[in-house]
Amino acid sequence: MERAQELKDLKDNYKAALNTPAGKQVVNDLMEKCYFAKRMYDDNPNVLYFREGRRDLILYILNLLQD
């Protein structure tokens, strides 16, 4: 299967799973837990890097859910 088709199928699967009432609740919870709209700064750079990794994950998921 071509990579473009694989990506389209993946996006479709994310949308099918997360564009339901339960899926939207999960996405909202992930946005809260993954510092989507929260202050990430911490004096400890390791904590900051960890939080940035979490935020990167929710940004990836939200990008897949875009039309």
N, C-alpha and C positions, 0 to 999 in steps of 0.2 A: 504494500500500500504506500502511496506517495505521502511524503511528510505533510504537505498542505492538507490532504484529506484526513490524516491522523489528527492534526491540530483542530480541524473543523469538527471531527467526531468527538474529540475531548471537550471542546467548548460546548457542544450540544449536550454532552453528558453532564457537565457541570450545571448547565442551565436547567436540564430536566430534574436534577437532584435538588437544586437550591432555589428554584423559582416556584416553590410551593410554600404554603404558610409555615410548615416546619423548617424548611430550608432557609427561609428568610429569617426565622428566629435564630438559626444556627449562624448565619452570616452576621447578624447583628451582635450576637455574643462574641464571635471572633473579632469583629471590629472593636469591641470594648476591650477584649483581652490582649489584642495585638497592637495597641497604641495607635490605632488609625487616626483618632482625633484628640489624642491626649499628649501632654508634654512628655517627651521621652528622656530629657536630659537627666543625667546622674553624674556625680563627681567621679564615680568609678567607671573608667572607660569600658571595662568588661561588661558591666550592667548595660551601659549605653549600646554596645555592640549587640548584646543579646536582644535588647528591645528593638533595635533596628532590624534584626533578622526576623523577628515576629512580624513587624510592620511590613517588611518586604513580602512575606507570605500572604497577608491579607490583600495587599496591592495586586499580587499575582492573581489571586482568586477573583477579585473584583474586575480585573482586566479581562479574564476569561468570560465573565458574565456580561460584558459589554456586547452590544449588537454589532 
